[in-house]
Amino acid sequence: MQQAEMAALRETDRRRQAQMAETLRVMRDMRREMSDMQAELLAHREQQRRARQPGPDARIPDHQDASGDADSHI
């Protein structure tokens, strides 16, 4: 009887370890995705900040003025 109980406990332990490994894998993937999303958000915020920056120091052109600039070159 003890051997059967030990075998059952080992099997339960094996299943729980497999579940834990899968949970950790999913959490790692989610963390990576969240990190990527945060980097995209920060890049977008920086792009918006640069677009609002006045004068020749602006690194991102104001697309609203692009049509007028294109017409002036024709």
C-alpha positions as CSV (number, residue, x, y, z in Angstrom):
1,M,0.0,0.0,0.0
2,Q,2.8,2.4,0.8
3,Q,4.5,1.9,-2.5
4,A,1.2,2.7,-4.4
5,E,0.8,5.8,-2.3
6,M,4.3,6.9,-3.0
7,A,3.9,6.2,-6.8
8,A,0.7,8.3,-6.7
9,L,2.4,11.1,-4.9
10,R,5.3,11.1,-7.4
11,E,2.9,11.2,-10.3
12,T,1.0,14.1,-8.7
13,D,4.4,15.9,-8.1
14,R,5.4,15.3,-11.7
15,R,2.1,16.8,-13.0
16,R,2.4,19.8,-10.8
17,Q,6.0,20.4,-11.9
18,A,4.9,20.3,-15.5
19,Q,2.1,22.7,-14.8
20,M,4.5,25.1,-13.0
21,A,7.0,24.9,-15.9
22,E,4.2,25.8,-18.3
23,T,2.9,28.6,-16.1
24,L,6.4,30.1,-15.9
25,R,6.8,29.8,-19.7
26,V,3.6,31.7,-20.3
27,M,4.5,34.3,-17.7
28,R,7.9,34.8,-19.4
29,D,6.2,35.2,-22.8
30,M,3.7,37.7,-21.3
31,R,6.5,39.7,-19.7
32,R,8.4,39.9,-23.0
33,E,5.3,41.1,-24.8
34,M,4.6,43.7,-22.1
35,S,8.2,44.9,-22.4
36,D,7.9,45.2,-26.2
37,M,4.6,47.1,-25.8
38,Q,6.2,49.5,-23.2
39,A,9.1,50.2,-25.6
40,E,6.6,50.9,-28.4
41,L,4.6,53.3,-26.2
42,L,7.7,55.2,-25.1
43,A,8.9,55.5,-28.7
44,H,5.5,56.8,-29.7
45,R,5.5,59.3,-26.9
46,E,8.9,60.5,-27.9
47,Q,7.8,60.9,-31.5
48,Q,4.8,62.9,-30.4
49,R,7.1,65.1,-28.2
50,R,9.5,65.8,-31.0
51,A,6.6,66.6,-33.4
52,R,5.4,69.3,-31.0
53,Q,8.9,70.7,-30.7
54,P,9.0,74.2,-32.3
55,G,11.7,75.5,-34.7
56,P,14.5,74.0,-36.7
57,D,15.4,71.6,-33.8
58,A,12.3,69.5,-34.5
59,R,13.5,66.1,-35.7
60,I,10.1,64.9,-36.9
61,P,8.6,67.1,-39.7
62,D,5.1,68.5,-39.2
63,H,3.1,66.5,-41.7
64,Q,0.4,69.2,-41.9
65,D,2.9,71.5,-43.5
66,A,4.1,68.9,-45.9
67,S,1.5,69.5,-48.6
68,G,2.4,73.2,-48.8
69,D,6.1,72.4,-48.9
70,A,5.6,70.0,-51.8
71,D,3.6,72.5,-53.8
72,S,6.3,75.2,-53.4
73,H,8.9,72.9,-55.1
74,I,6.8,72.4,-58.2
